[in-house]
């Protein structure tokens, strides 16, 4: 809660301060009265007395207001201020005027005390409301942090499952298809003299070989073995070559010879980002060329993917960059990079799109990455 340094707050729990403030207000009113009464008339003294009493009622409380009322009445009637009458009340009108003045002072005191208590109640309610807001904010932060932990865990499990499926396809189905191909090859050699039958066997052999190739391709796309065996540079180079051959898009890959290995989580995140970028270029951009750059410095890893396509429409780009509501692919890339403490930036115009991901060389913990993202 913001600290309020107003007089009412400073004097709230200090009786001496309240009485002193009320007395100072009265003394100031009297001093001004001595200066102004000769110039403006007797009403100035009464007006300044009302003002001092109103200040006391508003800020100082019932006791100080009562003290100021008594002193003000005494001073106005006994102290010989120029043009102000002394104690002589020779007529009933003077007595009546004194009673009216006392009633007005009492009314000001009561209204000031009521307003002061109302303000105190409002300050107390405001403090409780701010405490509740802080509690809800802390709960929301805790929930967001838990959600980020869950997202990181889900992505890790997804990568592990992909690795397992790729291994199973390669080790079981792939080996079975190899054996089937060998058997069909043997049978086809024996049946070459049987024209039509031999042709069907050859067709079956071609289908089996095609199936074997597809299984290997799916296995490699799910999780290429090169990513674990040789590192990110080799896996990206292999993927880019296959992508260029299939899509007829000319992809230029720039990777330093000394790029080296990275932690497994970083290599997986960067490889998946390259996959998603090239898929988007093939599906949406219409670009005939693309450029991928991988750089490494002592402090960070930088991935930059560019194309020369139609770009992303302005309204869609605003949703992606400003509103944080991208498609599933971009959201997945951003979340992977953010979980590793990095950033992902997207720029686009009518002549192409550029995506740049940066990862710190020293990978933070999941908790630290979550706090940084918050």
PyMOL commands that set and color helices and strands:
alter all, ss='L'
color gray80, all
select helices_A, chain A and resi 7-10+15-40+43-59+62-78+92-190+195-222+225-229+232-247+264-285+314-321+328-339+366-373
alter helices_A, ss='H'
color red, helices_A
select strands_A, chain A and resi 250-255+289-296+300-307+343-349+352-360
alter strands_A, ss='S'
color yellow, strands_A
deselect
rebuild
show_as cartoon
